[in-house]
Amino acid sequence: MKFLKFLIIIAICFIVIPAFGYISAGGKSNSYMFFGVVFLIWLMWMIFRSAKKHRDRKKFPGGAKGARLQGIWVLEKHFHFDPVLKKWETVPVEDQKNYFEFKGSNFRSGDFDEKHKQLPADYSPFSVEGDNVILESEFFKKANWKWKIERGRLELTGEMLEPKNSKSQFIFYKKNWN
């Protein structure tokens, strides 16, 4: 709230007062003053929008960092860790078939139909604690999930509680097609 008051004071000092001066001069002051006022109004609007966006991002699970999860993520790669060989093995994935959607404080996981429309799936709550994402769905509760976004890709790594040493990694890209 203090930041909003600060913005209002700046707006009064740098926008309202020069605008009043321009109007009281009968619009006869030079055009630089007019363009300066227009620029300041635009600048204040952009600062206000940025502050609002920042405030809104804090409301998401995990705050501003967790806000990066928001959206529809399409499964691109799936890996399973082989504890005997101690390496990740690729698991086949159908192109543009599976997705994760994070919307507000809820998520869902499902499939796309052949027209790339989301098939119905139930939402479940989720939360973010650092690099851990807690997915409240019965299926996903059976693992500890770590997440990170690198080069525009969401990497989810799940370590299953039972059986031990069972790990899977899923790499998603953000949906950018209709």
PyMOL commands that set and color helices and strands:
alter all, ss='L'
color gray80, all
select helices_A, chain A and resi 2-24+31-57+63-69+140-142
alter helices_A, ss='H'
color red, helices_A
select strands_A, chain A and resi 71-82+87-91+98-103+106-111+124-129+132-135+143-150+153-160+167-174
alter strands_A, ss='S'
color yellow, strands_A
deselect
rebuild
show_as cartoon
